[in-house]
Amino acid sequence: MSDTYTFDAKDLKEIEKIIDKYPEKQAAVLPVLWYAQDKFGHTDPSIQKLVARTMDIPEAHIHGVVTFYTQFYEKPKGKHVLDVCTCLSCQVCGGYDILHYLEEKLGIKAGETTSDGQFSLQSVECLGACGYAPMLQVTNDKYVNFLTREKVDQLVEDLKAGKKPAFESITMPQHKNDSE
């Protein structure tokens, strides 16, 4: 591990703005960690120490937050991180089939990154979109829902070409009241 990560004056000013939005420093841990991950691409133990020192919060607390949330990367990841939901709803609807198809397509296993650094693949717990299963999230941003092999193929090609997935608005079915 290297302790060569630093926040410059601009970073410290931005972090102070983040902290000032909250009644207590500890409440700002998540957004400060997001800031650090955006800057460095991950939140390895050296970055966790930096955040702890900067915020004057125990390292154990910062580490606990990073290890609790799958959205924080403890090691460098690829340019595009594909988080495939493999929780029960997605499993039943083919989540593992999609994960295994991506493993085959990208030539990596879940938890690995392609040799060109373009893609990291992860199996994750519930992303809160059970009604759209199977689904995945692209680099802590857009969800891609109702996945099929064809949709996955298009997604990978689009990402390779620098095209991010568009926001997909899906309306949940509405329950009809018997009196209507």
Disulfide bonds with the S-S distance in Angstrom:
none
